[in-house]
Amino acid sequence: MLKILIIRLSSLGDVILTTPLIKTVRELYPDSVINYCTKAEYTDVIRCNPNINKIIEADNDLTFNKLKALKQKLQANNYDLIIDAHNKINTFYLRLFLKGKKLKLKKYSFRKFLLVNFRINLMKSLPPIIQRYLHLLRAKRSNPLPQLFTTDSEKNKIDALLINLKLITPPVEGKGKLNIICIAPSSKHFTKTYPPELYAELINKYDKNNYTFLLIGKGNDRKNIEIIKSD
């Protein structure tokens, strides 16, 4: 039986954006064992994904000693195919010691350097990151979307919240009064944070009679949320 490992150690949004890749791997290799390696703090978003057989947790504080221990754990599984959807120095180290066929994400690091440091944008011509993940498999999918799966208990909590906000009415049948769009307007890294003023501009383009927006976050995230709400 084919054993496949997908590696994407961080961050939350990037792990979510690999879900079309996970689904495509399952479609291409339906009888395979698919394991996914990521940091422990991001496992909840893929824990219920039916296309994954096992999640291999990396420590959130991945010191070199912990990285070596993770390497040994991965080596013991004897993977036939390793898909490095991160391609950083630590994932290079991990895949270096694995014997199976290896695929790695193309990073375009120099273009990103020019954009972040000099605002020279040579990234516009690149395909979206989801498509770049799929290019690892030479797979073509039209407009693949990320997928999140949850337990029935968690789904009931979400339904209760939406009912309390009067966005859906019981009995819940998966349809609300409005098209609900959820936005988390912050990021760990400043360079990856979309300006809140532009979020407000985008939201204001939608018909408020047909769409409602949920702004989510905590702590320092609330600053951007308040800016969006004020605009």
N, CA, C and O of each residue as an XYZ file, in Angstrom:
924
protein
N       0.852     -1.200      0.000
C       0.000      0.000      0.000
C       0.886      1.248      0.000
O       1.842      1.344      0.769
N       0.554      2.193     -0.870
C       1.320      3.428     -0.993
C       1.168      4.269      0.274
O       0.055      4.480      0.756
N       2.295      4.747      0.808
C       2.279      5.593      1.995
C       2.769      6.985      1.607
O       3.857      7.150      1.054
N       1.935      7.986      1.911
C       2.201      9.358      1.471
C       2.272     10.275      2.684
O       1.466     10.168      3.608
N       3.245     11.176      2.667
C       3.389     12.183      3.714
C       3.284     13.573      3.105
O       3.971     13.894      2.136
N       2.412     14.394      3.688
C       2.321     15.810      3.330
C       2.854     16.615      4.505
O       2.458     16.391      5.649
N       3.753     17.554      4.220
C       4.336     18.386      5.276
C       3.981     19.849      5.032
O       4.283     20.412      3.980
N       3.336     20.448      6.023
C       3.125     21.898      6.047
C       3.079     22.284      7.525
O       2.045     22.142      8.178
N       4.195     22.767      8.042
C       4.318     22.974      9.485
C       3.516     24.164      9.996
O       3.028     24.139     11.126
N       3.373     25.207      9.181
C       2.638     26.397      9.604
C       2.263     27.194      8.338
O       2.692     26.837      7.241
N       1.492     28.235      8.476
C       0.722     28.659      9.642
C      -0.725     28.266      9.431
O      -1.033     27.487      8.529
N      -1.626     28.801     10.260
C      -3.018     28.345     10.230
C      -3.636     28.463      8.842
O      -4.162     27.485      8.311
N      -3.573     29.656      8.252
C      -4.181     29.857      6.935
C      -3.547     28.996      5.864
O      -4.235     28.490      4.978
N      -2.227     28.827      5.944
C      -1.521     28.016      4.949
C      -1.914     26.546      5.048
O      -2.041     25.863      4.032
N      -2.107     26.061      6.274
C      -2.544     24.675      6.442
C      -3.932     24.493      5.837
O      -4.193     23.499      5.159
N      -4.818     25.449      6.082
C      -6.172     25.376      5.499
C      -6.101     25.370      3.977
O      -6.851     24.648      3.320
N      -5.204     26.170      3.420
C      -5.099     26.265      1.964
C      -4.514     25.007      1.322
O      -4.542     24.875      0.098
N      -3.988     24.089      2.119
C      -3.521     22.817      1.547
C      -4.645     21.786      1.437
O      -4.425     20.709      0.883
N      -5.834     22.082      1.943
C      -6.896     21.070      1.919
C      -7.302     20.633      0.504
O      -7.638     19.462      0.327
N      -7.290     21.514     -0.519
C      -7.528     21.002     -1.876
C      -6.430     20.041     -2.330
O      -6.697     19.094     -3.070
N      -5.194     20.286     -1.887
C      -4.096     19.365     -2.185
C      -4.361     18.002     -1.546
O      -4.194     16.966     -2.190
N      -4.772     18.005     -0.282
C      -5.064     16.747      0.416
C      -6.150     15.976     -0.322
O      -6.034     14.769     -0.537
N      -7.202     16.685     -0.706
C      -8.316     16.038     -1.411
C      -7.862     15.447     -2.737
O      -8.271     14.347     -3.107
N      -7.011     16.185     -3.454
C      -6.536     15.723     -4.758
C      -5.627     14.504     -4.613
O      -5.683     13.583     -5.428
N      -4.789     14.499     -3.573
C      -3.949     13.321     -3.316
C      -4.836     12.101     -3.087
O      -4.553     11.019     -3.601
N      -5.905     12.274     -2.316
C      -6.819     11.162     -2.058
C      -7.506     10.694     -3.345
O      -7.705      9.495     -3.545
N      -7.861     11.630     -4.204
C      -8.511     11.261     -5.473
C      -7.547     10.507     -6.389
O      -7.939      9.556     -7.065
N      -6.297     10.935     -6.406
C      -5.305     10.290     -7.267
C      -4.861      8.936     -6.720
O      -4.559      8.015     -7.479
N      -4.828      8.830     -5.398
C      -4.367      7.591     -4.755
C      -5.399      7.148     -3.707
O      -5.138      7.235     -2.507
N      -6.555      6.681     -4.154
C      -7.669      6.412     -3.227
C      -7.384      5.358     -2.168
O      -7.976      5.395     -1.089
N      -6.498      4.429     -2.451
C      -6.230      3.344     -1.492
C      -4.964      3.569     -0.674
O      -4.505      2.661      0.019
N      -4.407      4.750     -0.747
C      -3.144      5.024     -0.060
C      -3.375      5.399      1.401
O      -4.493      5.709      1.814
N      -2.297      5.362      2.166
C      -2.269      5.915      3.517
C      -1.684      7.319      3.427
O      -0.556      7.500      2.968
N      -2.453      8.310      3.867
C      -2.018      9.707      3.779
C      -1.846     10.264      5.180
O      -2.811     10.366      5.937
N      -0.615     10.627      5.524
C      -0.311     11.277      6.800
C       0.031     12.742      6.548
O       0.549     13.107      5.492
N      -0.271     13.563      7.538
C      -0.043     15.004      7.411
C       0.745     15.467      8.632
O       0.347     15.211      9.769
N       1.855     16.144      8.394
C       2.708     16.632      9.476
C       2.588     18.144      9.588
O       2.853     18.872      8.631
N       2.185     18.611     10.771
C       2.089     20.048     11.028
C       2.310     20.292     12.506
O       2.337     19.347     13.294
N       2.468     21.546     12.889
C       2.642     21.876     14.298
C       1.351     21.616     15.073
O       0.252     21.727     14.529
N       1.500     21.272     16.334
C       0.359     20.868     17.163
C      -0.735     21.931     17.206
O      -1.917     21.592     17.253
N      -0.359     23.216     17.190
C      -1.347     24.280     17.328
C      -2.257     24.413     16.101
O      -3.267     25.114     16.159
N      -1.911     23.749     14.994
C      -2.733     23.865     13.782
C      -3.503     22.580     13.456
O      -4.180     22.505     12.430
N      -3.402     21.593     14.309
C      -3.994     20.294     13.972
C      -5.516     20.304     13.971
O      -6.138     19.514     13.260
N      -6.127     21.188     14.759
C      -7.585     21.164     14.870
C      -8.287     21.413     13.538
O      -9.385     20.900     13.320
N      -7.674     22.193     12.643
C      -8.353     22.524     11.390
C      -8.342     21.365     10.390
O      -9.055     21.403      9.388
N      -7.528     20.329     10.662
C      -7.511     19.174      9.752
C      -7.822     17.868     10.473
O      -7.822     16.800      9.860
N      -8.087     17.952     11.775
C      -8.270     16.730     12.564
C      -9.431     15.879     12.055
O      -9.362     14.652     12.118
N     -10.485     16.498     11.558
C     -11.667     15.760     11.092
C     -11.673     15.548      9.580
O     -12.659     15.065      9.024
N     -10.580     15.905      8.918
C     -10.527     15.758      7.454
C     -10.539     14.271      7.083
O      -9.630     13.535      7.466
N     -11.558     13.823      6.343
C     -11.683     12.389      6.042
C     -10.631     11.877      5.070
O     -10.490     10.666      4.895
N      -9.891     12.777      4.438
C      -8.871     12.365      3.472
C      -7.514     12.098      4.121
O      -6.571     11.692      3.441
N      -7.412     12.324      5.434
C      -6.161     12.107      6.158
C      -6.303     10.886      7.051
O      -7.276     10.760      7.794
N      -5.340      9.999      6.976
C      -5.343      8.831      7.857
C      -4.788      9.146      9.242
O      -5.304      8.665     10.251
N      -3.727      9.961      9.283
C      -3.098     10.244     10.572
C      -2.402     11.600     10.512
O      -1.782     11.959      9.511
N      -2.522     12.340     11.609
C      -1.796     13.605     11.755
C      -0.565     13.362     12.625
O      -0.664     12.786     13.708
N       0.578     13.800     12.148
C       1.816     13.712     12.915
C       2.135     15.111     13.433
O       2.436     16.022     12.661
N       2.064     15.261     14.749
C       2.229     16.578     15.356
C       3.700     16.920     15.569
O       4.474     16.128     16.107
N       4.055     18.108     15.136
C       5.371     18.669     15.449
C       5.203     19.625     16.615
O       4.165     20.272     16.747
N       6.205     19.714     17.447
C       6.137     20.619     18.594
C       6.038     22.066     18.108
O       6.681     22.440     17.127
N       5.231     22.876     18.796
C       5.084     24.284     18.408
C       6.415     25.028     18.492
O       6.713     25.887     17.663
N       7.199     24.686     19.494
C       8.541     25.258     19.642
C       9.539     24.238     19.111
O      10.106     23.452     19.871
N       9.744     24.258     17.813
C      10.485     23.182     17.150
C      11.984     23.463     17.199
O      12.568     23.962     16.238
N      12.599     23.132     18.343
C      14.039     23.254     18.478
C      14.715     22.185     17.618
O      14.053     21.286     17.100
N      16.029     22.290     17.473
C      16.723     21.325     16.624
C      16.625     19.910     17.186
O      16.488     18.950     16.428
N      16.692     19.775     18.505
C      16.571     18.444     19.106
C      15.192     17.844     18.848
O      15.062     16.647     18.593
N      14.172     18.686     18.915
C      12.812     18.209     18.636
C      12.644     17.900     17.152
O      11.913     16.983     16.778
N      13.326     18.673     16.315
C      13.288     18.411     14.882
C      13.941     17.062     14.564
O      13.454     16.322     13.709
N      15.030     16.746     15.244
C      15.693     15.449     15.052
C      14.778     14.303     15.481
O      14.718     13.267     14.819
N      14.067     14.495     16.592
C      13.137     13.456     17.053
C      11.998     13.274     16.063
O      11.549     12.153     15.824
N      11.530     14.377     15.487
C      10.471     14.297     14.483
C      10.972     13.577     13.238
O      10.249     12.777     12.644
N      12.201     13.859     12.848
C      12.809     13.180     11.700
C      12.805     11.665     11.904
O      12.466     10.914     10.989
N      13.174     11.227     13.081
C      13.215      9.791     13.363
C      11.825      9.172     13.306
O      11.653      8.053     12.825
N      10.839      9.908     13.800
C       9.464      9.414     13.754
C       8.999      9.248     12.304
O       8.353      8.257     11.963
N       9.327     10.210     11.467
C       8.932     10.136     10.055
C       9.673      9.020      9.324
O       9.092      8.317      8.498
N      10.946      8.866      9.632
C      11.736      7.812      8.991
C      11.149      6.427      9.254
O      11.201      5.552      8.390
N      10.605      6.236     10.419
C      10.088      4.918     10.810
C       8.887      4.495      9.984
O       8.538      3.315      9.955
N       8.244      5.454      9.307
C       7.034      5.137      8.543
C       7.313      4.698      7.107
O       6.413      4.197      6.432
N       8.541      4.877      6.630
C       8.935      4.411      5.290
C       7.964      4.887      4.199
O       7.307      4.082      3.538
N       7.894      6.193      4.031
C       6.966      6.763      3.055
C       7.448      6.530      1.624
O       8.647      6.547      1.342
N       6.485      6.312      0.730
C       6.785      6.159     -0.695
C       6.804      7.506     -1.406
O       7.515      7.676     -2.397
N       6.028      8.461     -0.908
C       5.925      9.780     -1.536
C       5.895     10.831     -0.440
O       5.101     10.741      0.496
N       6.769     11.835     -0.558
C       6.823     12.933      0.397
C       6.513     14.222     -0.352
O       7.193     14.566     -1.318
N       5.470     14.941      0.107
C       5.069     16.196     -0.514
C       5.363     17.315      0.478
O       4.666     17.470      1.480
N       6.396     18.086      0.188
C       6.790     19.190      1.055
C       6.087     20.458      0.563
O       6.551     21.129     -0.359
N       4.960     20.765      1.200
C       4.175     21.939      0.811
C       4.612     23.182      1.566
O       3.896     24.183      1.588
N       5.773     23.124      2.178
C       6.308     24.256      2.942
C       7.651     24.719      2.368
O       7.836     25.897      2.064
N       8.579     23.773      2.227
C       9.885     24.021      1.628
C      10.653     25.144      2.327
O      11.093     26.112      1.706
N      10.796     24.975      3.651
C      11.660     25.839      4.445
C      12.862     25.015      4.899
O      12.944     23.820      4.613
N      13.783     25.650      5.600
C      15.009     24.965      5.986
C      14.721     23.746      6.868
O      15.401     22.726      6.759
N      13.699     23.853      7.755
C      13.417     22.714      8.639
C      12.740     21.566      7.895
O      12.981     20.401      8.212
N      11.890     21.879      6.903
C      11.272     20.795      6.132
C      12.270     20.190      5.144
O      12.177     19.009      4.807
N      13.232     21.006      4.678
C      14.324     20.462      3.868
C      15.095     19.425      4.679
O      15.427     18.353      4.173
N      15.373     19.746      5.925
C      16.082     18.817      6.813
C      15.278     17.527      6.983
O      15.842     16.434      6.944
N      13.966     17.651      7.171
C      13.138     16.459      7.361
C      13.122     15.565      6.128
O      13.305     14.352      6.229
N      12.903     16.166      4.971
C      12.775     15.329      3.767
C      14.124     14.777      3.308
O      14.180     13.776      2.593
N      15.218     15.437      3.724
C      16.552     14.995      3.335
C      16.805     13.548      3.759
O      17.521     12.813      3.080
N      16.216     13.147      4.877
C      16.491     11.824      5.438
C      15.391     10.805      5.115
O      15.408      9.687      5.629
N      14.445     11.191      4.272
C      13.380     10.267      3.878
C      13.700      9.696      2.502
O      14.247     10.396      1.650
N      13.362      8.432      2.282
C      13.833      7.714      1.092
C      12.865      7.727     -0.086
O      13.264      7.400     -1.204
N      11.619      8.092      0.130
C      10.639      8.027     -0.948
C      10.822      9.120     -1.986
O      11.718      9.956     -1.872
N       9.970      9.105     -2.994
C       9.958     10.166     -4.002
C       9.563     11.474     -3.329
O       8.668     11.493     -2.484
N      10.234     12.579     -3.703
C      10.024     13.843     -3.014
C       9.564     14.937     -3.978
O      10.130     15.127     -5.054
N       8.524     15.642     -3.557
C       8.013     16.794     -4.291
C       8.064     17.989     -3.357
O       7.699     17.873     -2.187
N       8.511     19.141     -3.854
C       8.618     20.311     -2.982
C       7.997     21.538     -3.648
O       8.055     21.699     -4.867
N       7.409     22.390     -2.826
C       6.786     23.617     -3.299
C       7.847     24.599     -3.793
O       8.876     24.788     -3.144
N       7.591     25.219     -4.939
C       8.470     26.270     -5.432
C       8.135     27.560     -4.695
O       6.977     27.980     -4.674
N       9.139     28.193     -4.091
C       8.893     29.278     -3.149
C       8.884     30.689     -3.755
O       8.210     31.569     -3.220
N       9.602     30.925     -4.839
C       9.732     32.273     -5.404
C      10.232     33.249     -4.332
O       9.697     34.348     -4.189
N      11.253     32.845     -3.587
C      11.722     33.621     -2.444
C      12.271     34.992     -2.838
O      12.075     35.967     -2.113
N      12.958     35.075     -3.983
C      13.527     36.360     -4.379
C      12.430     37.356     -4.723
O      12.517     38.533     -4.375
N      11.389     36.872     -5.414
C      10.264     37.762     -5.732
C       9.589     38.248     -4.445
O       9.212     39.415     -4.339
N       9.442     37.352     -3.477
C       8.828     37.741     -2.208
C       9.711     38.756     -1.477
O       9.204     39.693     -0.860
N      11.032     38.566     -1.549
C      11.968     39.503     -0.929
C      11.812     40.895     -1.529
O      11.785     41.887     -0.801
N      11.709     40.973     -2.850
C      11.551     42.268     -3.511
C      10.233     42.933     -3.125
O      10.178     44.149     -2.941
N       9.175     42.138     -3.004
C       7.869     42.691     -2.649
C       7.864     43.216     -1.223
O       7.400     44.328     -0.972
N       8.378     42.423     -0.287
C       8.327     42.786      1.130
C       9.258     43.950      1.436
O       8.901     44.838      2.211
N      10.449     43.961      0.840
C      11.459     44.947      1.214
C      11.480     46.188      0.325
O      11.857     47.269      0.778
N      11.078     46.038     -0.938
C      11.159     47.168     -1.860
C       9.836     47.476     -2.561
O       9.762     48.374     -3.400
N       8.790     46.717     -2.207
C       7.464     46.891     -2.819
C       7.506     46.787     -4.339
O       6.746     47.450     -5.046
N       8.401     45.951     -4.819
C       8.441     45.624     -6.246
C       7.679     44.318     -6.417
O       8.145     43.260     -5.994
N       6.508     44.394     -7.037
C       5.613     43.238     -7.076
C       5.770     42.457     -8.375
O       5.227     42.826     -9.416
N       6.532     41.363     -8.282
C       6.654     40.440     -9.412
C       5.853     39.166     -9.147
O       6.028     38.155     -9.827
N       4.972     39.231     -8.148
C       4.187     38.058     -7.759
C       2.850     37.995     -8.495
O       2.175     36.966     -8.462
N       2.465     39.080     -9.154
C       1.130     39.141     -9.751
C       0.896     38.059    -10.795
O      -0.222     37.567    -10.944
N       1.941     37.691    -11.513
C       1.783     36.720    -12.595
C       1.735     35.280    -12.093
O       1.458     34.362    -12.865
N       2.003     35.079    -10.810
C       2.032     33.721    -10.270
C       0.612     33.212    -10.025
O      -0.278     33.998     -9.702
N       0.395     31.918    -10.176
C      -0.926     31.359     -9.857
C      -1.175     31.424     -8.364
O      -0.222     31.516     -7.589
N      -2.445     31.379     -7.931
C      -2.746     31.369     -6.497
C      -2.062     30.194     -5.813
O      -1.743     29.185     -6.443
N      -1.844     30.344     -4.514
C      -1.083     29.333     -3.783
C      -1.748     27.958     -3.854
O      -1.048     26.946     -3.900
N      -3.077     27.898     -3.864
C      -3.748     26.591     -3.956
C      -3.346     25.888     -5.253
O      -3.063     24.690     -5.250
N      -3.322     26.630     -6.355
C      -2.924     26.049     -7.631
C      -1.455     25.642     -7.610
O      -1.073     24.650     -8.230
N      -0.638     26.404     -6.901
C       0.784     26.045     -6.819
C       0.977     24.749     -6.041
O       1.864     23.957     -6.360
N       0.152     24.532     -5.026
C       0.185     23.244     -4.327
C      -0.187     22.111     -5.280
O       0.456     21.061     -5.296
N      -1.238     22.339     -6.076
C      -1.696     21.294     -6.991
C      -0.687     21.024     -8.097
O      -0.624     19.914     -8.627
N       0.106     22.041     -8.449
C       1.139     21.849     -9.468
C       2.172     20.813     -9.025
O       2.839     20.200     -9.858
N       2.300     20.625     -7.721
C       3.215     19.595     -7.230
C       2.821     18.226     -7.771
O       3.674     17.367     -7.995
N       1.529     18.034     -7.978
C       1.019     16.749     -8.479
C       0.755     16.784     -9.976
O       0.298     15.806    -10.567
N       1.055     17.944    -10.581
C       0.712     18.170    -11.994
C      -0.775     17.941    -12.220
O      -1.194     17.414    -13.250
N      -1.553     18.348    -11.238
C      -3.007     18.164    -11.299
C      -3.670     19.494    -11.629
O      -3.252     20.545    -11.142
N      -4.690     19.439    -12.447
C      -5.440     20.633    -12.811
C      -6.850     20.518    -12.242
O      -7.573     19.564    -12.533
N      -7.225     21.481    -11.444
C      -8.570     21.565    -10.883
C      -9.055     22.992    -11.071
O      -8.294     23.936    -10.859
N     -10.304     23.163    -11.464
C     -10.833     24.506    -11.695
C     -11.383     25.067    -10.392
O     -12.304     24.502     -9.801
N     -10.813     26.184     -9.950
C     -11.257     26.907     -8.761
C     -11.469     26.025     -7.541
O     -12.551     26.049     -6.956
N     -10.468     25.246     -7.140
C     -10.640     24.423     -5.936
C     -10.724     25.302     -4.695
O     -10.008     26.297     -4.580
N     -11.591     24.936     -3.780
C     -11.785     25.716     -2.567
C     -11.310     24.933     -1.344
O     -11.399     23.706     -1.321
N     -10.808     25.638     -0.329
C     -10.438     24.944      0.916
C     -11.666     24.312      1.560
O     -12.792     24.763      1.352
N     -11.436     23.272      2.334
C     -12.518     22.578      3.029
C     -12.169     22.431      4.502
O     -11.048     22.064      4.853
N     -13.147     22.721      5.363
C     -12.994     22.498      6.793
C     -14.071     21.522      7.247
O     -15.240     21.669      6.892
N     -13.678     20.536      8.023
C     -14.598     19.537      8.548
C     -14.618     19.648     10.066
O     -13.620     20.014     10.686
N     -15.757     19.328     10.652
C     -15.888     19.465     12.094
C     -16.735     18.333     12.652
O     -17.345     17.571     11.901
N     -16.768     18.230     13.970
C     -17.599     17.227     14.620
C     -19.035     17.734     14.715
O     -19.287     18.931     14.574
N     -19.974     16.822     14.955
C     -21.371     17.218     15.117
C     -21.538     18.157     16.306
O     -22.330     19.097     16.255
N     -20.792     17.900     17.373
C     -20.875     18.737     18.566
C     -20.447     20.171     18.266
O     -21.100     21.123     18.691
N     -19.337     20.318     17.525
C     -18.854     21.658     17.184
C     -19.801     22.343     16.214
O     -20.010     23.553     16.294
N     -20.376     21.571     15.296
C     -21.337     22.145     14.349
C     -22.561     22.681     15.090
O     -23.078     23.744     14.747
N     -23.023     21.953     16.101
C     -24.179     22.405     16.873
C     -23.879     23.706     17.608
O     -24.750     24.566     17.733
N     -22.629     23.853     18.102
C     -22.242     25.091     18.775
C     -22.261     26.265     17.799
O     -22.693     27.365     18.142
N     -21.783     26.014     16.567
C     -21.774     27.066     15.547
C     -23.201     27.455     15.178
O     -23.517     28.637     15.051
N     -24.064     26.447     15.007
C     -25.471     26.722     14.684
C     -26.128     27.540     15.788
O     -26.890     28.466     15.511
N     -25.833     27.196     17.041
C     -26.411     27.929     18.169
C     -25.955     29.385     18.163
O     -26.741     30.286     18.454
N     -24.685     29.612     17.831
C     -24.158     30.975     17.761
C     -24.854     31.768     16.666
O     -25.244     32.917     16.876
N     -25.010     31.153     15.495
C     -25.646     31.849     14.373
C     -27.117     32.121     14.647
O     -27.649     33.146     14.220
N     -27.780     31.208     15.357
C     -29.175     31.438     15.757
C     -29.247     32.608     16.723
O     -30.122     33.466     16.603
N     -28.319     32.644     17.687
C     -28.286     33.729     18.668
C     -28.063     35.080     17.995
O     -28.590     36.099     18.441
N     -27.274     35.080     16.915
C     -27.024     36.316     16.164
C     -28.122     36.614     15.150
O     -28.056     37.599     14.414
N     -29.149     35.734     15.125
C     -30.284     35.877     14.215
C     -29.873     35.824     12.740
O     -30.488     36.463     11.886
N     -28.825     35.050     12.462
C     -28.381     34.874     11.083
C     -29.007     33.640     10.448
O     -29.110     33.552      9.225
N     -29.422     32.695     11.269
C     -30.204     31.564     10.801
C     -31.323     31.335     11.797
O     -31.239     31.766     12.947
N     -32.375     30.654     11.354
C     -33.512     30.398     12.228
C     -33.718     28.903     12.370
O     -33.583     28.164     11.395
N     -34.047     28.443     13.585
C     -34.307     27.010     13.764
C     -35.647     26.630     13.133
O     -36.532     27.479     13.024
N     -35.820     25.342     12.706
C     -34.798     24.295     12.753
C     -33.701     24.531     11.724
O     -33.971     24.977     10.609
N     -32.473     24.233     12.099
C     -31.323     24.503     11.237
C     -31.272     23.486     10.112
O     -31.272     22.281     10.365
N     -31.228     23.953      8.885
C     -31.152     23.059      7.727
C     -29.995     23.435      6.821
O     -29.969     23.091      5.640
N     -29.032     24.153      7.402
C     -27.855     24.521      6.623
C     -28.031     25.772      5.794
O     -27.121     26.182      5.073
N     -29.229     26.393      5.897
C     -29.474     27.596      5.100
C     -29.788     28.756      6.037
O     -30.633     28.628      6.923
N     -29.129     29.858      5.851
C     -29.369     31.033      6.661
C     -30.196     32.059      5.913
O     -30.565     31.871      4.754
N     -30.477     33.154      6.614
C     -31.209     34.239      5.967
C     -30.335     34.924      4.924
O     -30.832     35.441      3.923
N     -29.033     34.922      5.167
C     -28.097     35.640      4.316
C     -26.937     34.737      3.925
O     -26.719     33.676      4.510
N     -26.202     35.189      2.920
C     -24.913     34.560      2.629
C     -23.914     35.091      3.649
O     -23.645     36.291      3.691
N     -23.369     34.210      4.461
C     -22.492     34.628      5.558
C     -21.034     34.501      5.125
O     -20.594     33.442      4.679
N     -20.297     35.597      5.264
C     -18.875     35.620      4.932
C     -18.105     35.953      6.196
O     -18.351     36.977      6.834
N     -17.166     35.079      6.553
C     -16.383     35.246      7.777
C     -14.987     35.763      7.422
O     -14.331     35.228      6.528
N     -14.541     36.794      8.120
C     -13.230     37.388      7.857
C     -12.422     37.436      9.150
O     -12.888     37.943     10.171
N     -11.212     36.903      9.091
C     -10.237     37.068     10.173
C      -9.205     38.075      9.674
O      -8.284     37.689      8.954
N      -9.327     39.347     10.030
C      -8.557     40.410      9.363
C      -7.159     40.643      9.909
O      -6.626     41.744      9.771
N      -6.555     39.639     10.523
C      -5.212     39.817     11.067
C      -4.336     38.631     10.713
O      -4.821     37.600     10.247
N      -3.052     38.787     10.937
C      -2.091     37.731     10.676
C      -0.965     37.838     11.703
O      -0.747     38.893     12.298
N      -0.257     36.729     11.900
C       0.911     36.764     12.783
C       1.950     37.766     12.283
O       2.621     38.430     13.073
N       2.069     37.861     10.967
C       3.108     38.693     10.361
C       2.483     39.939      9.738
O       1.509     39.846      8.991
N       3.044     41.092     10.047
C       2.520     42.356      9.528
C       2.484     42.356      7.999
O       1.542     42.868      7.394
N       3.514     41.779      7.382
C       3.597     41.809      5.917
C       2.516     40.942      5.257
O       2.292     41.044      4.051
N       1.852     40.096      6.039
C       0.782     39.262      5.488
C      -0.610     39.769      5.877
O      -1.616     39.117      5.598
N      -0.656     40.937      6.525
C      -1.933     41.476      6.988
C      -2.498     42.450      5.966
O      -1.885     43.474      5.662
N      -3.674     42.123      5.438
C      -4.343     42.999      4.486
C      -4.821     44.240      5.238
O      -5.386     44.104      6.324
N      -4.616     45.444      4.701
C      -4.992     46.665      5.422
C      -6.488     46.692      5.751
O      -7.314     46.420      4.880
N      -6.847     47.017      7.001
C      -8.265     47.007      7.373
C      -9.114     47.963      6.549
O     -10.290     47.691      6.307
N      -8.534     49.086      6.112
C      -9.289     50.035      5.292
C      -9.736     49.388      3.979
O     -10.823     49.669      3.475
N      -8.875     48.509      3.429
C      -9.226     47.845      2.172
C     -10.254     46.740      2.405
O     -11.077     46.469      1.530
N     -10.215     46.099      3.578
C     -11.283     45.160      3.924
C     -12.623     45.888      3.943
O     -13.616     45.398      3.406
N     -12.637     47.068      4.571
C     -13.874     47.844      4.651
C     -14.371     48.216      3.261
O     -15.569     48.150      2.983
N     -13.449     48.607      2.394
C     -13.813     48.953      1.019
C     -14.426     47.762      0.292
O     -15.405     47.908     -0.439
N     -13.839     46.578      0.497
C     -14.357     45.362     -0.125
C     -15.748     45.030      0.398
O     -16.654     44.740     -0.383
N     -15.921     45.071      1.717
C     -17.213     44.738      2.319
C     -18.310     45.668      1.818
O     -19.433     45.229      1.569
N     -17.989     46.947      1.671
C     -18.982     47.928      1.253
C     -19.445     47.738     -0.189
O     -20.429     48.348     -0.606
N     -18.749     46.903     -0.950
C     -19.161     46.617     -2.324
C     -20.282     45.581     -2.387
O     -20.913     45.414     -3.431
N     -20.529     44.893     -1.286
C     -21.537     43.834     -1.263
C     -22.899     44.392     -0.874
O     -23.002     45.342     -0.098
N     -23.938     43.782     -1.428
C     -25.311     44.147     -1.111
C     -25.640     43.657      0.299
O     -25.659     42.453      0.554
N     -25.899     44.590      1.209
C     -26.145     44.228      2.607
C     -27.442     43.444      2.788
O     -27.649     42.816      3.826
N     -28.313     43.478      1.782
C     -29.546     42.704      1.875
C     -29.322     41.224      1.585
O     -30.159     40.388      1.926
N     -28.202     40.902      0.960
C     -27.932     39.515      0.584
C     -26.727     38.906      1.295
O     -26.555     37.687      1.298
N     -25.893     39.755      1.897
C     -24.678     39.261      2.529
C     -24.515     39.874      3.913
O     -24.871     41.029      4.144
N     -23.980     39.091      4.814
C     -23.567     39.622      6.109
C     -22.165     39.121      6.407
O     -21.788     38.020      6.007
N     -21.393     39.943      7.118
C     -19.987     39.626      7.391
C     -19.775     39.433      8.888
O     -20.255     40.215      9.708
N     -19.040     38.366      9.222
C     -18.613     38.131     10.590
C     -17.119     38.425     10.678
O     -16.323     37.829      9.953
N     -16.738     39.339     11.561
C     -15.334     39.672     11.786
C     -14.889     38.964     13.052
O     -15.469     39.170     14.118
N     -13.860     38.130     12.941
C     -13.440     37.331     14.081
C     -11.998     37.633     14.457
O     -11.183     37.992     13.607
N     -11.693     37.484     15.747
C     -10.346     37.705     16.236
C     -10.384     37.944     17.732
O     -11.455     38.001     18.336
N      -9.216     38.083     18.323
C      -9.124     38.335     19.748
C      -7.866     39.144     20.021
O      -6.980     39.242     19.173
N      -7.799     39.719     21.212
C      -6.613     40.481     21.591
C      -6.339     41.638     20.638
O      -7.211     42.475     20.403
N      -5.128     41.683     20.091
C      -4.738     42.777     19.199
C      -5.518     42.770     17.888
O      -5.553     43.780     17.184
N      -6.149     41.631     17.550
C      -6.941     41.566     16.318
C      -8.090     42.568     16.354
O      -8.532     43.052     15.312
N      -8.569     42.877     17.551
C      -9.742     43.740     17.677
C      -9.478     45.143     17.136
O     -10.412     45.838     16.735
N      -8.219     45.561     17.121
C      -7.898     46.892     16.590
C      -8.301     46.984     15.116
O      -8.944     47.949     14.703
N      -7.920     45.978     14.327
C      -8.293     45.972     12.910
C      -9.796     45.823     12.737
O     -10.380     46.420     11.832
N     -10.424     45.032     13.594
C     -11.874     44.852     13.507
C     -12.593     46.166     13.736
O     -13.546     46.481     13.023
N     -12.146     46.951     14.736
C     -12.782     48.223     15.021
C     -12.604     49.218     13.871
O     -13.507     50.005     13.584
N     -11.438     49.183     13.213
C     -11.204     50.050     12.056
C     -12.170     49.704     10.931
O     -12.751     50.593     10.307
N     -12.340     48.411     10.675
C     -13.248     47.963      9.612
C     -14.678     48.386      9.941
O     -15.394     48.884      9.072
N     -15.092     48.190     11.186
C     -16.463     48.532     11.571
C     -16.715     50.026     11.455
O     -17.820     50.448     11.114
N     -15.682     50.836     11.740
C     -15.875     52.303     11.707
C     -15.980     52.833     10.289
O     -16.518     53.918     10.065
N     -15.462     52.063      9.322
C     -15.520     52.498      7.915
C     -16.774     51.989      7.225
O     -16.981     52.261      6.042
